[in-house]
Amino acid sequence: MKRESSTATALTLAGQARGRDGPASPSGPKFAAFAPRAIFISGHVLRTRGRGRSKNLIAFTLIELLGVIAILAILAALLAPALRGARERGRLASCANNLRQVYLGLELYADENAEFYPKAIGGGVWESADEVSIGWMQRIHPYVKGRRVYRCPGQPAGFENDFSYFLGSRAAFLAAGNHFAPFNRKDLLLPAQYILSGDSAWPRFDPNDTDKDNYTQDCLFTWSQSRRRAKLHHTGRVNILFADGHVRAFTGFEGSEMTYAYDRSGVDFDLEEKE
């Protein structure tokens, strides 16, 4: 009797529930969690059933996948030049900062040596025991932030070394009758144009030479003996440090912007005036 009473009670409650909520249907709220959902995203919807619940899997065709890969490849090809350009601009800026440190070192050295910049000796080795063999880079080293300032980050293949810059001593060499000589900064009448230092593109220096100079070779743009184009550092350009401390990148000699002479503008390495 108890079992029949419980069954009757359950049926009565179910009838009341149907009366309040209306007839249950697969689209009603009671079945919403079990209703299969379809998502259409340029593919095929596959429905699988598992223990009373539908599952949706999206499958793409091979052609669609290849199309996505092709689009990604095109985007990568378009972005690559921009990324390379940004990287090179960073190297150019880092090199310019190095040369500004070199300038400060040269100026501080001149402050303590009667206005004279250090003398380039034609070749030097770092930490040489021989005082005569100490190059200009080591002589200004106490005034700069470590040896890393002498290394250009934009050196082309085959030019990699820790001592990338030269000292502009061409005018001093000629004034001394083709002899190695220091020069006094007071002699510079055109400091904003005088080439004091820069990227060395001369290929015949010893990589470990701490005393690179332009006494007899144009370190910037040409090989003075052979007249072949030198390999330039920054994608066809070199940074030049001028005697007033500013740094700019150039692709070739510009007479209106630079000079190798103390007192005349536009004088190139061969002492010819250029415009």
Backbone torsions as a table, in degrees:
resi	resn	phi	psi	omega
1	MET	NA	-38.7	179.4
2	LYS	-62.3	-40.3	-178.3
3	ARG	-65.3	-41.3	179.4
4	GLU	-66.0	-36.5	179.1
5	SER	-66.1	-40.7	179.1
6	SER	-64.9	-41.0	179.7
7	THR	-64.0	-42.1	179.7
8	ALA	-63.7	-40.7	179.0
9	THR	-62.6	-42.8	-179.4
10	ALA	-63.3	-40.7	-179.3
11	LEU	-67.3	-37.8	179.4
12	THR	-63.8	-44.8	179.8
13	LEU	-63.5	-40.6	178.8
14	ALA	-63.0	-39.4	179.5
15	GLY	-65.2	-39.5	178.6
16	GLN	-64.0	-39.7	179.6
17	ALA	-63.9	-40.1	178.2
18	ARG	-66.1	-33.9	179.1
19	GLY	-66.8	-36.9	-179.6
20	ARG	-75.9	-49.1	-171.2
21	ASP	-91.6	-9.6	-176.2
22	GLY	84.7	171.0	-177.3
23	PRO	-64.7	135.8	177.8
24	ALA	-72.6	143.7	178.7
25	SER	-143.3	160.2	-179.9
26	PRO	-59.4	-20.5	-179.5
27	SER	-94.2	-2.5	-178.2
28	GLY	-77.5	172.8	-176.6
29	PRO	-63.6	-27.9	-179.1
30	LYS	-69.4	-22.0	-177.6
31	PHE	-109.2	6.6	-175.6
32	ALA	-63.5	-37.2	-178.3
33	ALA	-68.4	-20.7	-177.2
34	PHE	-101.1	-6.4	-177.5
35	ALA	-74.5	132.5	179.7
36	PRO	-67.9	140.6	179.4
37	ARG	-110.8	138.5	-178.9
38	ALA	-112.8	131.4	177.6
39	ILE	-120.2	122.7	-176.7
40	PHE	-109.9	103.3	178.8
41	ILE	-129.0	80.4	175.4
42	SER	46.4	34.0	-179.8
43	GLY	-149.4	-161.0	-179.8
44	HIS	-114.0	132.2	178.9
45	VAL	-91.7	124.5	177.6
46	LEU	-110.1	129.6	-179.8
47	ARG	-107.8	129.2	174.9
48	THR	-124.8	145.6	-178.4
49	ARG	-106.7	140.3	178.1
50	GLY	-147.5	110.8	174.7
51	ARG	50.7	54.9	174.2
52	GLY	82.3	8.5	-177.7
53	ARG	-137.7	137.9	179.2
54	SER	-86.5	143.2	175.6
55	LYS	-122.4	139.7	-178.2
56	ASN	-110.5	128.4	174.6
57	LEU	-119.8	136.6	-179.6
58	ILE	-103.6	125.8	179.8
59	ALA	-119.3	134.0	177.9
60	PHE	-102.1	149.5	177.1
61	THR	-77.3	162.3	179.7
62	LEU	-62.0	-38.5	-179.9
63	ILE	-63.4	-40.7	179.4
64	GLU	-65.7	-40.7	177.9
65	LEU	-64.2	-42.6	178.4
66	LEU	-63.6	-35.9	177.6
67	GLY	-63.8	-42.3	177.9
68	VAL	-63.3	-43.4	179.3
69	ILE	-62.0	-40.9	179.7
70	ALA	-63.8	-41.3	178.7
71	ILE	-63.0	-42.6	178.8
72	LEU	-63.8	-38.2	179.2
73	ALA	-65.3	-40.4	178.6
74	ILE	-64.3	-42.5	179.2
75	LEU	-63.4	-40.1	178.6
76	ALA	-64.4	-39.9	178.9
77	ALA	-65.7	-35.3	178.8
78	LEU	-71.9	-33.6	-177.0
79	LEU	-82.7	-25.6	-174.9
80	ALA	-57.0	-47.9	178.9
81	PRO	-60.7	-38.4	179.3
82	ALA	-64.7	-40.0	178.8
83	LEU	-67.1	-41.0	177.5
84	ARG	-63.6	-41.1	178.9
85	GLY	-62.7	-41.6	179.4
86	ALA	-65.4	-39.9	178.5
87	ARG	-64.0	-41.9	-179.6
88	GLU	-68.7	-37.6	176.0
89	ARG	-61.9	-36.6	176.7
90	GLY	-64.8	-41.2	178.1
91	ARG	-65.8	-40.3	179.0
92	LEU	-62.0	-43.2	179.3
93	ALA	-66.7	-39.9	178.6
94	SER	-64.2	-40.8	177.1
95	CYS	-62.5	-43.5	179.0
96	ALA	-60.8	-39.7	177.2
97	ASN	-63.9	-38.8	176.4
98	ASN	-59.4	-46.2	-177.8
99	LEU	-66.3	-32.5	175.8
100	ARG	-66.2	-34.9	174.5
101	GLN	-66.1	-39.8	176.5
102	VAL	-60.7	-42.7	179.0
103	TYR	-59.6	-46.1	178.9
104	LEU	-61.4	-39.7	177.8
105	GLY	-63.3	-42.8	178.5
106	LEU	-64.3	-41.5	-179.2
107	GLU	-66.6	-42.8	179.5
108	LEU	-67.1	-35.7	175.8
109	TYR	-63.6	-44.1	179.7
110	ALA	-64.2	-35.0	177.8
111	ASP	-57.7	-33.0	-175.7
112	GLU	-101.2	3.3	-176.7
113	ASN	-134.4	49.3	173.3
114	ALA	54.4	39.0	175.8
115	GLU	75.9	5.4	-179.2
116	PHE	-92.5	135.8	168.3
117	TYR	-75.7	161.2	-179.6
118	PRO	-63.9	151.4	179.9
119	LYS	-85.4	127.9	172.1
120	ALA	-76.9	134.5	-172.8
121	ILE	-108.4	5.5	177.8
122	GLY	89.3	8.9	178.7
123	GLY	147.6	130.3	-178.6
124	GLY	-144.1	158.8	178.8
125	VAL	-122.0	135.1	-177.1
126	TRP	-62.1	136.2	179.0
127	GLU	58.0	39.3	176.0
128	SER	-67.9	139.6	178.0
129	ALA	-75.0	-19.2	-179.1
130	ASP	-90.1	118.3	-178.3
131	GLU	-57.2	-35.1	-177.6
132	VAL	-68.7	-24.6	-175.3
133	SER	-95.5	8.9	179.6
134	ILE	-81.1	122.2	-178.4
135	GLY	-78.2	168.5	-176.7
136	TRP	-64.9	-30.4	179.5
137	MET	-64.6	-40.0	179.4
138	GLN	-72.9	-30.0	-179.5
139	ARG	-67.6	-32.1	178.5
140	ILE	-95.9	2.2	-176.5
141	HIS	-58.1	-36.4	178.5
142	PRO	-61.2	-16.3	-175.4
143	TYR	-103.7	-3.1	-177.8
144	VAL	-116.4	171.7	-175.2
145	LYS	-92.8	67.4	174.3
146	GLY	85.6	169.2	-178.0
147	ARG	-69.7	-20.8	-175.0
148	ARG	-64.3	-19.8	-179.4
149	VAL	-71.2	-12.6	179.9
150	TYR	-89.3	-4.1	-176.7
151	ARG	-104.1	120.1	176.3
152	CYS	-78.7	128.5	179.7
153	PRO	-76.1	-8.3	-177.1
154	GLY	-108.8	27.7	-179.0
155	GLN	-66.4	137.4	177.1
156	PRO	-73.6	163.7	179.3
157	ALA	-57.0	133.6	-179.0
158	GLY	93.6	-8.5	-179.3
159	PHE	-113.1	4.7	-173.5
160	GLU	-65.8	121.6	172.9
161	ASN	-160.7	169.2	-175.2
162	ASP	-86.9	-2.6	-177.1
163	PHE	-131.1	88.9	-166.0
164	SER	-95.5	-12.4	-168.7
165	TYR	-111.4	158.9	179.6
166	PHE	-118.9	162.6	175.4
167	LEU	-103.3	127.9	-177.7
168	GLY	-76.1	94.3	-174.8
169	SER	-119.9	14.1	-176.4
170	ARG	-59.0	-46.4	-178.1
171	ALA	-63.8	-40.8	179.1
172	ALA	-64.3	-39.3	179.8
173	PHE	-61.9	-44.9	-178.7
174	LEU	-71.8	-38.6	179.3
175	ALA	-65.0	-28.5	-179.7
176	ALA	-90.6	13.8	178.8
177	GLY	73.3	42.5	-179.4
178	ASN	64.7	43.1	175.3
179	HIS	-126.6	152.3	176.7
180	PHE	-63.7	133.6	-176.5
181	ALA	-158.4	147.8	171.2
182	PRO	-78.9	170.8	174.0
183	PHE	-139.2	152.3	-175.8
184	ASN	-91.3	132.0	-177.1
185	ARG	-67.0	-17.9	176.6
186	LYS	-67.5	-20.5	-179.7
187	ASP	-76.6	-12.9	-175.9
188	LEU	-81.1	106.1	179.8
189	LEU	-88.2	-16.8	-179.6
190	LEU	-128.3	65.6	-175.9
191	PRO	-61.5	-29.0	-179.2
192	ALA	-72.9	-11.7	-179.9
193	GLN	-116.9	-19.6	-175.3
194	TYR	-70.6	130.2	-179.3
195	ILE	-79.5	104.6	-177.5
196	LEU	-91.2	-34.1	179.6
197	SER	-165.8	-178.6	178.3
198	GLY	161.0	-176.6	176.9
199	ASP	-63.0	131.1	176.8
200	SER	-92.5	115.4	176.8
201	ALA	-101.3	7.8	178.2
202	TRP	-74.2	122.3	-169.7
203	PRO	-84.4	-5.3	-171.8
204	ARG	-102.2	4.5	174.6
205	PHE	-70.1	147.5	169.5
206	ASP	-65.7	131.2	-179.5
207	PRO	-55.9	-28.1	-178.4
208	ASN	-93.8	7.1	179.5
209	ASP	-69.8	120.0	179.6
210	THR	-97.9	16.7	-174.2
211	ASP	-137.6	39.5	-178.8
212	LYS	-62.8	137.3	-177.8
213	ASP	-146.9	171.4	177.9
214	ASN	-116.6	36.7	176.6
215	TYR	-53.4	-51.0	-173.1
216	THR	-124.6	0.3	-178.8
217	GLN	-137.0	139.5	176.3
218	ASP	-76.7	107.4	-175.5
219	CYS	-78.4	-15.6	-172.2
220	LEU	-89.3	-59.5	-164.8
221	PHE	-118.2	-29.9	-176.1
222	THR	-137.6	158.0	168.9
223	TRP	-87.0	114.0	-170.4
224	SER	-63.9	-29.8	-179.8
225	GLN	-79.0	-43.7	-171.6
226	SER	-99.8	-17.1	-179.5
227	ARG	66.5	15.6	174.3
228	ARG	-84.1	150.5	180.0
229	ARG	-66.4	134.9	176.1
230	ALA	-81.0	160.3	175.9
231	LYS	-82.4	120.3	-178.0
232	LEU	-90.7	155.2	-168.8
233	HIS	-75.9	-58.9	-168.1
234	HIS	-95.4	75.8	-179.1
235	THR	46.3	53.3	176.5
236	GLY	94.0	9.8	179.8
237	ARG	-131.8	160.9	171.9
238	VAL	-130.0	145.8	173.4
239	ASN	-83.4	137.2	178.2
240	ILE	-122.3	131.7	174.2
241	LEU	-97.8	124.5	178.5
242	PHE	-98.3	161.5	-170.7
243	ALA	-70.9	-6.4	173.1
244	ASP	-95.2	0.4	175.0
245	GLY	100.0	-5.9	-179.6
246	HIS	-88.6	155.4	-176.7
247	VAL	-127.1	134.1	175.4
248	ARG	-142.0	155.1	178.8
249	ALA	-99.5	139.4	-179.2
250	PHE	-137.5	156.7	175.2
251	THR	-100.1	-13.9	-179.3
252	GLY	-168.7	174.3	-178.6
253	PHE	-69.1	130.9	177.5
254	GLU	-124.1	108.9	-174.5
255	GLY	-60.8	-27.5	-180.0
256	SER	-77.9	-11.1	-174.9
257	GLU	-115.2	-19.0	-170.1
258	MET	-148.9	164.6	178.4
259	THR	-158.6	153.2	173.4
260	TYR	-100.4	-0.6	-177.2
261	ALA	-102.7	153.9	178.7
262	TYR	-66.9	-40.5	-165.2
263	ASP	-124.2	4.8	-180.0
264	ARG	-130.8	138.3	-180.0
265	SER	-86.4	155.6	173.6
266	GLY	72.5	18.3	-179.5
267	VAL	-90.2	120.2	-178.2
268	ASP	-84.6	-175.0	-174.4
269	PHE	-61.2	-31.7	180.0
270	ASP	-88.4	14.4	178.0
271	LEU	65.4	27.7	174.6
272	GLU	-102.1	135.4	-179.0
273	GLU	-79.7	126.5	-179.7
274	LYS	-120.2	151.7	176.3
275	GLU	-102.4	NA	NA
